[in-house]
Amino acid sequence: MTKRYGYALLSAIIAVIVAVSTAIYVGVASDDGSTTSASGRTREGTGPGPAAPASTGIWVGAWSASPVGAEPGTEVKGLAGHSVRNVVHTGVGGTSARITLSNLYGQAQLTITHASVALSSAPGTAAAVPETMRRLTFGGNTTVVIPPGQRVLSDAVHLTIPADSDILVTTYSPTASGPVTYHPHARQTSYIAQGDLTEDATGTAYTGQVDAWRYLTALDVLSHESDGTVVVFGDSLTDGISSSRNANHRWTDFLSRRLRAAVASGANVPRYSVVNQGISGNQILASGAGRPANNEAGLGRFHRDALSRTNVKVVVIDLGVNDILRNPNLADPDRILDGLRALVRQAHARGVKVVGATLMPFQGHRGYTDARENVRQRINAEIRAGRVFDAVADFDKALRDPYNPRKFRPDYDSGDHLHPSDKGYEEMARSFDLDDLKGSAPAEL
């Protein structure tokens, strides 16, 4: 072998190593809303199923959930050697799909060697429709390494996804990764199985069940039926903490179906999808413990969880009750209002319109006091006067008892006097003025 040939061969080997290493880490970015693909474009995923021609449409959010914290019991091994099958429900349909995985609360790199997406064969099952099973890739590779605090966007894969349907997103990690980034209180049963059963359509081995979403924070679709995304940003009232399990009865689910029905009937309303970024217990001003903070304050997570969502057009904010109830002292309404106005300014800087909700009553709840009620009333007065948001969803008026406006109407109360019943959640969506979704952010509020 000549010296010249040897140098050429060595250079070629080094180039291959660099290319492979780059591909493994492709699309990884800080979990702050800045995720992009390495090439700036979306690649098509591979796997079972017929080849399809290139699709056209607009990328919108079909489902999302905010990362909340590190799952207890996963501090050392994570979920190594297990297949995690998340069940999510779409608000809008499309012809292609892509997902976002997060390792925000991880303390070690998360290695995913196999991931898939498929249509669920029926509600309440881990079984998939076999012919819809698609293998997901990341920069063209089935393996992706997500460093601690980072997230990754998958390549797109051709798959016809109907609106209002359950989708199975499955990941497999062979190695210990430490704390699992998750969203508890999902009100949706997801599954887990031992071994790499990522593309198993039967679901038989998925005997573990959990009311949480793990790693997965978004499902986007390439849609012909939607022109943008409405992001609903809130606490347990948006998270749907008291809604019926596996029924998709959060108020955002009702709003999504109502908006889609209005579009189908020919009503002059925007063709938007609706995604839910609620976190139970969330506050505007205060975060939980830890680094990064568990249940991060609204002011801290707004960019990541709201403004960075795919093709966001409008943000609906329903926050503030926990700032009143969880403050050991009497909350300052002016600080809460300043926090809400700061969120609005962030949205306006991105050209995003903001609809804000009045704070609903909570008399009868263990945290109720007349002084706290006065704080709620002062905040609502400012909201109704138009001095906070671009438009107002008056949920307080819609759900309060006309005979005692400090508490829920009885049939709208889940029983804890803080969270609505399914009927109450439906009334929240029914009372929302769809015309408020029109237009964009004003030049000045």
C-alpha positions, 0 to 999 in steps of 0.5 A: 500500500502506498503512503498516498493511498493509506492517507486517502483510506484513513481520511475516508474512515475518519469521514465515515466516523464523523458522519455517523456520530453527527447522525446519532445526535441529529436534531438534538437541542436544548429543551427550551423550544429551539429544536430544529432538524440538522438540515433545516428540513424534515426527512421521511421515516422508514419502516413497515408500510407502503411507500407514499408520495411526498405530502403537502400541507401545514405542520400543526400540533395534533397533541402535546404535553408539558414535561413536568418533572422526573418520575419517582423510582426511575432515578438510577436505571430509568426504564432501561430494557423496557418498551414505553408505549404512550397513548395520545389522542389527536385533535386534528388529522394529517398525512404524515407525523413526527414526534418530540422526545424530551430528556429535560429532567434526565441526569444522563444521556438517553439512548433510544434505539427503536421508536415507532408510531401507529394507530391504536386498534381500539380505545383502552388497549396497547394493540395497534392496527398492524398495517399502520405501524411505522418505524421512526428515525432521527436524521435517518437513523433509528438510534438517537442519543438525547443528552440531559436537558435536551429534546429531539424532533424525529423525522416525518413518517407517512401515516394517515392519522384521523382526527379524534383518534388514539395514537400509539408512540413507542420507544425503547431504551436499552441502557440506564439513563437515570430520571425519566422525564414525564407528565403525570395525571395524564387521565390516559392509560399508557403501557410498558413491556419488558424487552424491545417490543416497539413494533409489536402490534398485538400489545399482549406483552404490554401488561404494565399500565401508568397514568402518565406520558413518558419522554413524549412531549408532542405529536405533530401532523402534516395537515390539510384541515388545519392552518395553525395551532391554538395552545392552551396554557394552564394548570390542573383545570386545563390538564383535566385533573378531574375529568373521566379517565380515557374519555378525552373530556378535558375542556380542551378536548371539547373545544377541539371537537367544537372548533372542528365541527364549526369548520365542517359546518361552514362557520367563519372560524379559523381552522386551528388545532388545539393542544393542551399545555396544562400542568396540575399545580402550576403557578404563574410566579412560583416553581417547584424544587429541583434543577431544572425546576419541577413544575416550572412556573408559567413565566419560566416555561411559557416560551418552551411550552407555548410559544415554541409549539408548532405553528402557534397562532393563538395562546389561551391562558388559564392560570392564577388560581394556584398562585392564590391557593398555594401561597401561605400568605395572602397573594398579591393580586398585582403581582399575579396580574403583572405575571399575566401581562408579562406572558402577554408581552412575550406572546405579542413579541412573537406576533401571537394573540392571547385569550385569557380566562377569568379565574373560576370560583372555589368556595368549599375547597379546603383552601378557601377564605374570604380574603382569597376570594377578594384576590380572585375578584380583583384579578377577574375585574382587571381581566374583564376590563380588558387590561390584561389580555386581547380577549376574554373567556369568562369561565367564572361567569359560565360555571359559577352558581347563580345563587352563590357566585363564590362556588361552582354550580352543583352540576359543574362541580367534580365534588372537590369544589375546585375542579369541574365535572365533565359537564363543567369542562364541556361548558367551559368549551361551549362558553368559549367564543370561537370568534376570539381565535380570529386575528393576530396580536395587536401592535399595542395592548 
